[in-house]
Amino acid sequence: MPSAIRTIGHEDRLSLVDHLDELRSRLIVSAIVLAIAFGVCLWQNHALLHIINKPLQTQTRKQVEKGEGTVGQAVLAQQAVLGVARDTQGALAILTRPSSGISAQARAQLRPLIGSLGADVARIPRNPTGDNPVTLGVGEPFTTTIKVALYFALVFSLPVILFELYGFMLPALSPSERRITIPLLTAIPFLFAAGVLFGYFVVLPAAVRFFVNFNASEFNVLVQASQFYGFAATVLLAMGMIFQVPVAILAATRAGIVTPRQLKKNRRYAIVACAAVAAFLPGDAITLVLETVPLYVLYEASILLASLVERSERRREEMAADRSAGASTHGAGNPEGDPARSPHDATEPSVQDLIDHVDNELSH
């Protein structure tokens, strides 16, 4: 019976119903894993929201330190109010002293104001707020939390989903094709994870810094939660796909579209392409360099991997040719000991013997 865990062999013969049953089993397993991951992510939604909000919070704090942006202006006003309150408290304390020169009745009226002013100052928040994305609708906090949990659930369940997809497709490949395909398919999740991490730590902070500060003096910048999380998911997904360059290049070399020699000759074009991709991503000059270098390193790693695979394939072909040549030499030197020749083949006349026999009869 087909199974969602066991991979069907290339030699197995299944009916259409069996294939559909296997597909249904693998879809059920993928759905169950996705549902479990979604439940865990929804349970830990506060931690996930903190992770995805980190680049925005870091940029907002930098604006607060400089007094820029809506939150920075609010913090400046807050600090000004606290300063005025402290100065007023000091002035009232001086006026209530007996040596202040004012009447005792006036000092008695000022003393309650000191207590009420201190209570008002204590209610002023000391920590700046507003570094999280804002929501505009009544149900947007709920729907946005569901979306973020689903994004993370897809990322966490991706290895199992890809395993089920590969398991359904691999029986269509021959053993030789499977030896080439399995390493490529195995590298895809790891490269995707590396691209997502690179996007989170390098590209996303640079993108947030660029867009939040762009022409900020002309706008009151408030980052909406749903748009920010969609933008972050797009950036991370794009970086995960860009990091599939080694798989694409290795597949192209295995298909005979390009050769490692051609890739080495076109290094300068690869540098320009990597710089163009990095320039398309938002950021400053330093971020451009930080994004170009890993992309070019991926290109060089692809060339090295393709060269190693090509060298290994050539060595395997040479060994197969040597074994074939050795077997043919052994058969030519020992025709009687060749196991491939039967006694019937040894006594059966060749085509040349038949031609010579006919020529001899015609000459007589």
N, C-alpha and C positions, 0 to 999 in steps of 0.2 A: 504494500500500500504506500502511496506517496506520503511524504512527511515534510513538515515545515522545518525540521531540524536536519534530517539526513538529505544529502545532495544526491539527486538521481544520477546514475551513471550514464555515460555516453552511449553504451551499448543497450541500455534498457529501452524497451519498446512499450510506450504507454498510449492508451486511447485518448480521444479528445476529452472524454469524461474524466479520465485520470488527471490530465493536465489541468483541467478546470478545478478539480478537487484540490490539487496541489496549490494552485494559485489562490484558491479560497483559504486554505490552511495558512499560507504565508501572509495573506492580508490580515487574517484574524490575529496572528501572532504580532504583526507590526502594529495593529490597532491597539492591542492589549498593552504592549510596551509603551506606546505613545500615551495611552490613557494613564498608565501608572506614573510615567514621567511628568505628565501634566498635573496629576494630583500632588506629587511631591513639590513641583515648582509653585503651585498655587498655595501650598502650605507654607513654603519659604518665600513668599512673594516680597516680604519686606527686605530680606537680604538681597534678592535679585534686583529689586528697584534701587537699592543702595548702590549695587555694583554698576548698573547702567547709568545712574545719575552722577557717578563720580566725576567723569570729565566735565560735566556742566557745573557741578559744585566747585571744582577746582578753578575753573575760569571765572565763576562769579565771585569767589573770594579774592581773586586777583583784582577784579574790578572794584571790589569794596575797599581794598587797601589803597587804591588810587582815587577813590571817590567818584568813579565813573559808573554810568548806567543807572537804571532805576533803583536797584538795590543799593548801589553806592551812594546815591543822593539821599536815600532814606536813612542810611547809616550816618551820614554827615549831619543830617538834621537831628537824629537821635543823640549823637554826641554833643551837638550844640545845646540841646535842651538840658542834658545832664550837666553841662558846664554852667549854664545859667542857673540851674537849681542849686548847684554847689556854691556858687557865688552869692546867691540870695540867702542861703543858709548862713554863710559866713557873715554877711551884712547884718542879718537879724541877730546873730549871736553878739555882735559888737554893740548893737543898739540896746540890747536888753541888759547890758552891764550897768551897774550903778554909776560908774564913772563916765557914762556916755553923755551926760548932761541933759537928758530928757527927763520928763516927770515920771514918777513912780507909776501913775495911772497908765501912761503910754507904754511903759515897759511891761506892765501886766497884760495889756492888750496884745503886745507883740509875741509874748511867750507861747500862746497856743498856736500861732502861725508856724512857729518852728517845728512843732510836732506834726502838724498836718502836711507841711511841705516835705518833711522827711518820709512820711507815709506815701505821698504821691511819687517821690523820687524812687522809692523802693519798688513801685509797680511798673516802672519803665523797664522794658526788657534790655538786658545787657548783651545778649548774643544776637547778631544780625540774622534776620530771616529772609526768605525769598530766594534761596539758592536752588530750590527744586522747581521742576516744571509746573506750570499752572494748568488748571482744568477750567473749562468754560461752561460745561453742561452739567445737569443734575446727575446723570448716570455715567459721566465720563470717567470718574475715578474707578468705578467698577469695571467698565468695558476695557479701559486701558490696562488695568491689572490683569484681566483675563488675556489680553493680547500679549503682554510681556511674558506671562507664564507659558503661553503657547509657543512663543518664539524660543524660549529656553528649552521647553520640552522637545521641540523638533531637533534642536542641536544635540541634546543629550541622547535622544533615541535614534539619531541618525546612523550610528554604527550597526545597530540591529536591523534597521530598515534596509540598509545597503546589503547586509549579509543575506537577508531574505530575497532581495532582488537579484543578487549574484547567484544565489542558490537556484533560483528559477531559470536563469539564463545560461548557466554554465553547462548543463547537459547538451545544449546545442553545439558546443565547441568540441573539437577533436582533442585528444591528449596533447598533440603538439601545439595547437592553438591555445589550449588551456595553460601550458607552461609559459606562454608569452603574456596572456591576458591576466592571470591571477596576480602577479606582482604589481601590474599597473592598477588593478582594481583595489588591491590591498593598500596601496600608497595614497589613494584618494582621500580617505577620512583623515589620515594623519596630516596631509598637506592642507586640507580644509581647516583643521583645527589650528595649525600653525598660522594660516592666513587670518583667521578670526582673532587670534591673540595679537598678531602684528597690527591688525586694524584697530583693536581696542586700545592698545598701549601707545600707538604712534599716530595712526591716521585719524581716528575719531577725535582725540584731543586737539589735533591741529585743525580739523574741520570745524569743531565747535568754536575754537578761538578765532578763526577767520570769519565765520558767519556772524557770530555775536558782536564782534568789534567792527564789522564792516559798516561804515557810515552811521555809527552808533549815535553821533551827535544830533542827527536829524530824526531819530526815532526813539520811542520808549520801548525798548526791547523786552518783551515778555515771551518766554519760550513755552509753547503749548505742549502738553505732555504727549498727546497722540501723535502729533507731527514729529516731535523729537525722537520718540521711540521708533517710528517708522523710518526716519532718516538714519538712525543708528543701525537698525536692522539692515537697511540697504547698503550702508558702508561696509559692515562686517561681512555680509554675503558677497559683495563685490570683491573684497580682499580674499575671501575664501576661494572664489572662482579664479582670481588672478594667480593664486599660488598653485593652480593646477597646470601651470606652464610645463613643468618637467614631464608630467604624464602625457600632455599633448605632443611635446617634442619627441618623446620616446615612441609614442604611437606612430607619429609621422615617419620616423626613421625605420621602424619595423615594417611599415607599409611600403617603404621604398620611395616615399615622396621626396625626402631629402636625405642627405648623408651627413655623418658627423664632420667630414671634411668640408662640406659646403657651409655648415654651421660655423666652423672655425674661421673660414674666410670672411664671413659676414658679421664678424663681431662688432665692427663699428656701427653697422646698421642696427644691431641689437641694442647698443648703448643708446642710440637716438630713440629707439622705440621705447625702451624702459624710461628714459627721461620724459618722453611725451606722455606716457601713462601716468607717471608721477606728477607731471605738470597739470594733467587733467584733474587730479585729486586736489582738494583745497589745502592751502597751507602756505607758509613762507619759504624763503630760500633754504633755510636749514632743514625744514621738513622735506623739501624737494630732494635734498641729498639723502636724507634718511630713508626716503621711499625708493629712490633710484637704486641705491646700493643693494638692498636685498633682492630686488627684481633681477638685477644683473647677476647676482650670485646664483639665483635659481637658474638662469640661462646657462651659466658655466657648469653648474651641477648637472644640468640636463645633457650637455655635450659630453661630460665625463661619463655619465651613466650610459648614454647611447654608445660611446666608444667601447666601454667595457662589455656591453651586451653584444656588439658587433664582433669584437675580438673573441669572445667566448663562442659565438656561433661559428665563426670561421675556424676556430680550433676544433670544434666538434665535427665540422664538415671534413677537415683534413684527416682527423682520426678515422672517420667513417671511410674515407677514400683509401687510406692506408690499409685498413682491414679488408676492404674489397680487393685491392691490388694484391695483397698477400694471399688471399683465398684463391684468386685466379692463377697466380704463379704456382701455388701448391697443386692446383688441379692440372696445370699444363705439364708439370714435371712428373706427376704420378697419376696418369690417366686411369690406371687400374684401381688406384686407391681413392679416387674421387668419389665421395659418397653420393654426389649429385647425379652421377652417371649410372644408369642401370645396365645390366648385362644385355638387355635388348638394344639399348643405345649403342653399345660397343660393337654389336654384330650388324646393325642396320647400316647400309651403304649411304654415303653422303651424296649430295647433288653432283659434285665434281666426278665421283666414281661413276654415276649413271651416265653423265655426258661422255666420259672417256669410253665407257662400254659401248655406247651407241656409235661413236666415231669409229671404233675398231670394227664393228659389224658392217658399217657402210664402206670402209676401205676394202674389206674382203669382197 
